[in-house]
Amino acid sequence: MDAPDALIVGGGPVGLAAAIALRMRGGEVLVADRARPPIDKPCGEGLMPEGAAALRSLGVWSDCARASTPFFGIRFTEDGRHADGRFTDGQGAGIRRIELHRRLLDRAAEVGVTMRWNETVRLDRGGGAELDGRKVAARWLIGADGRESAVRRATGFAEVAQPARRAGVRRHFAIPAWSDLVEVHWHDDGQAVVTPLPSGEICVSAFANRPGPRFDDSIARHPELRRRLAGARPTSAVRGAISGSSSVTSVARGRVLLIGDAAGAVDAITGQGLSLGFRQAIALADALAAGDPARYQRAHRAFVQTARRMARLMLAAGARHAWRRRILDALGAYPRLFDHMLGIHTGTGALRNLPLGAIAGFCACVAAPGLFKAGSEAR
Ligand SMILES: Cc1cc2nc3c(=O)[nH]c(=O)nc-3n(C[C@H](O)[C@H](O)[C@H](O)COP(=O)(O)OP(=O)(O)OC[C@H]3O[C@@H](n4cnc5c(N)ncnc54)[C@H](O)[C@@H]3O)c2cc1C
């Protein structure tokens, strides 16, 4: 296929989702990836409800649901304290990354996406693309080639300077999940996230504010989690990747569009990289079907804005032990407020619907911790 409607560079989860969405709207799509499928990648493997909804509209969800374990919200925890936020609309899914990729591959083949694996796309500054020594004259060039996107660099999209990068490592363990929530364990130097998976497994990812620490050293900072994992059999090797947010000034210029991590990543602590990418895939396909890439640019901005703010808020609020304790206690005292905030995070709730009384109570609990019992609100 030398002249498809769209050439997608990168057949990771977001590239494949975009290919499926474009193909479902009638486009001829060629996807090329330098890796061989199914592709695995360090990931916390939690898919938020809005990501599951996007997969539903791409016709991938029922297969993914069979290969996943549902989760119903997020637990923040430290030093025996915890606060639970529950999704009020939909449920999340814990799914091995490689299984997710398998399901996307099957669906892409089913709808007629042309896929080339183990082949690197070469790019020039003018947006020309070469695959296996042959020029590909695509109407649209889509960079779904991850955080270090070659498409973004070759075609001159400007990156926004970011604060220090964070590092993430993950490992799987053969131990049945002890919670139907994704757990986020906090510490001054980072977080550890536990995602329930099928077949008596969990995925544990550890994020550090500075690249460097080993997986075991990071887990040692979370005594409760370390106790849980004592004696549990690891079922995978430790793998790591750069986490942290990154952004670009635009994601659509002429015939070149960026999507997924290539279009700016959100810190993995949000658990939203995949979900944002799947939503972007649908918005991009709608925009190109309408011949209006600027529409995608607007949709992209709306999707990532909230996620970036949430990442900043979570990392700032979680930076100091004394504040974390107060916030955990206050969230624990106002669980429905936590549910609302989770709704805003996942795109099902709105800021204007936050209950003012609970916000006032929450703020009072944070400012004057002794009062929080008096303000307790049942879910
Ligand atoms: C430790 C960690 C934990 C995370 N946990 C979660 C989580 O729990 N939930 C969540 O939603 N998100 C999570 N994320 C984020 C999530 O993994 C990313 O947002 C997601 O992988 C982005 O997918 P993508 O398809 O855009 O990019 P990638 O998965 O990076 O795929 C890019 C693809 O492009 C290919 N490629 C690159 N250059 C070329 C080229 N020149 N030619 C051909 N192919 C090329 C690569 O081989 C690769 O397959 C986590 C991230 C980290 C680091």
The ligand as an SDF file (V2000), in Angstrom:
LIG
                    3D

 53 58  0  0  0  0  0  0  0  0999 V2000
    5.7550    2.7370   34.4580 C   0  0  0  0  0  0  0  0  0  0  0  0
    4.5370    3.2160   33.6900 C   0  0  0  0  0  0  0  0  0  0  0  0
    3.2740    2.8630   34.1360 C   0  0  0  0  0  0  0  0  0  0  0  0
    2.1430    3.2810   33.4190 C   0  0  0  0  0  0  0  0  0  0  0  0
    0.9050    2.8940   33.8570 N   0  0  0  0  0  0  0  0  0  0  0  0
   -0.1940    3.2250   33.1530 C   0  0  0  0  0  0  0  0  0  0  0  0
   -1.4880    2.7530   33.5560 C   0  0  0  0  0  0  0  0  0  0  0  0
   -1.6540    2.0430   34.5390 O   0  0  0  0  0  0  0  0  0  0  0  0
   -2.5600    3.1090   32.7930 N   0  0  0  0  0  0  0  0  0  0  0  0
   -2.4340    3.9080   31.6820 C   0  0  0  0  0  0  0  0  0  0  0  0
   -3.4480    4.2120   31.0430 O   0  0  0  0  0  0  0  0  0  0  0  0
   -1.2180    4.3520   31.2800 N   0  0  0  0  0  0  0  0  0  0  0  0
   -0.1000    4.0220   31.9690 C   0  0  0  0  0  0  0  0  0  0  0  0
    1.1340    4.4510   31.5440 N   0  0  0  0  0  0  0  0  0  0  0  0
    1.2180    5.2630   30.3130 C   0  0  0  0  0  0  0  0  0  0  0  0
    1.0550    4.3880   29.0600 C   0  0  0  0  0  0  0  0  0  0  0  0
    1.9140    3.2820   29.1230 O   0  0  0  0  0  0  0  0  0  0  0  0
    1.3490    5.2150   27.8080 C   0  0  0  0  0  0  0  0  0  0  0  0
    0.5510    6.3720   27.8470 O   0  0  0  0  0  0  0  0  0  0  0  0
    1.0430    4.4040   26.5470 C   0  0  0  0  0  0  0  0  0  0  0  0
    1.9930    3.3810   26.3900 O   0  0  0  0  0  0  0  0  0  0  0  0
    1.0930    5.2850   25.2990 C   0  0  0  0  0  0  0  0  0  0  0  0
    0.8570    4.4740   24.1750 O   0  0  0  0  0  0  0  0  0  0  0  0
    1.3510    4.9130   22.7300 P   0  0  0  0  0  0  0  0  0  0  0  0
    0.7620    3.9110   21.7750 O   0  0  0  0  0  0  0  0  0  0  0  0
    1.0790    6.3620   22.5170 O   0  0  0  0  0  0  0  0  0  0  0  0
    2.9440    4.7970   22.7500 O   0  0  0  0  0  0  0  0  0  0  0  0
    3.8810    3.5060   22.8940 P   0  0  0  0  0  0  0  0  0  0  0  0
    3.2060    2.4510   23.6830 O   0  0  0  0  0  0  0  0  0  0  0  0
    5.1880    4.0160   23.3710 O   0  0  0  0  0  0  0  0  0  0  0  0
    4.0130    2.9690   21.3930 O   0  0  0  0  0  0  0  0  0  0  0  0
    4.8110    3.6160   20.4380 C   0  0  0  0  0  0  0  0  0  0  0  0
    5.1830    2.6220   19.3520 C   0  0  0  0  0  0  0  0  0  0  0  0
    5.8800    3.2950   18.2930 O   0  0  0  0  0  0  0  0  0  0  0  0
    6.8920    2.4450   17.7850 C   0  0  0  0  0  0  0  0  0  0  0  0
    7.8750    3.2920   17.0760 N   0  0  0  0  0  0  0  0  0  0  0  0
    8.5890    4.3400   17.5890 C   0  0  0  0  0  0  0  0  0  0  0  0
    9.3300    4.9170   16.6140 N   0  0  0  0  0  0  0  0  0  0  0  0
    9.0660    4.2300   15.4560 C   0  0  0  0  0  0  0  0  0  0  0  0
    9.4980    4.3530   14.1000 C   0  0  0  0  0  0  0  0  0  0  0  0
   10.3570    5.3300   13.6910 N   0  0  0  0  0  0  0  0  0  0  0  0
    9.0400    3.4680   13.1700 N   0  0  0  0  0  0  0  0  0  0  0  0
    8.1620    2.5030   13.5530 C   0  0  0  0  0  0  0  0  0  0  0  0
    7.7170    2.3420   14.8170 N   0  0  0  0  0  0  0  0  0  0  0  0
    8.1500    3.2020   15.7540 C   0  0  0  0  0  0  0  0  0  0  0  0
    7.4290    1.7280   19.0220 C   0  0  0  0  0  0  0  0  0  0  0  0
    8.0300    0.4880   18.6770 O   0  0  0  0  0  0  0  0  0  0  0  0
    6.1300    1.5280   19.8430 C   0  0  0  0  0  0  0  0  0  0  0  0
    5.5380    0.2670   19.6190 O   0  0  0  0  0  0  0  0  0  0  0  0
    2.2770    4.0730   32.2440 C   0  0  0  0  0  0  0  0  0  0  0  0
    3.5670    4.4420   31.8170 C   0  0  0  0  0  0  0  0  0  0  0  0
    4.6810    4.0410   32.5390 C   0  0  0  0  0  0  0  0  0  0  0  0
    6.0440    4.4560   32.0440 C   0  0  0  0  0  0  0  0  0  0  0  0
  1  2  1  0
  2  3  1  0
  2 52  2  0
  3  4  2  0
  4  5  1  0
  4 50  1  0
  5  6  2  0
  6  7  1  0
  6 13  1  0
  7  8  2  0
  7  9  1  0
  9 10  1  0
 10 11  2  0
 10 12  1  0
 12 13  2  0
 13 14  1  0
 14 15  1  0
 14 50  1  0
 15 16  1  0
 16 17  1  0
 16 18  1  0
 18 19  1  0
 18 20  1  0
 20 21  1  0
 20 22  1  0
 22 23  1  0
 23 24  1  0
 24 25  2  0
 24 26  1  0
 24 27  1  0
 27 28  1  0
 28 29  2  0
 28 30  1  0
 28 31  1  0
 31 32  1  0
 32 33  1  0
 33 34  1  0
 33 48  1  0
 34 35  1  0
 35 36  1  0
 35 46  1  0
 36 37  1  0
 36 45  1  0
 37 38  2  0
 38 39  1  0
 39 40  1  0
 39 45  2  0
 40 41  1  0
 40 42  2  0
 42 43  1  0
 43 44  2  0
 44 45  1  0
 46 47  1  0
 46 48  1  0
 48 49  1  0
 50 51  2  0
 51 52  1  0
 52 53  1  0
M  END
$$$$
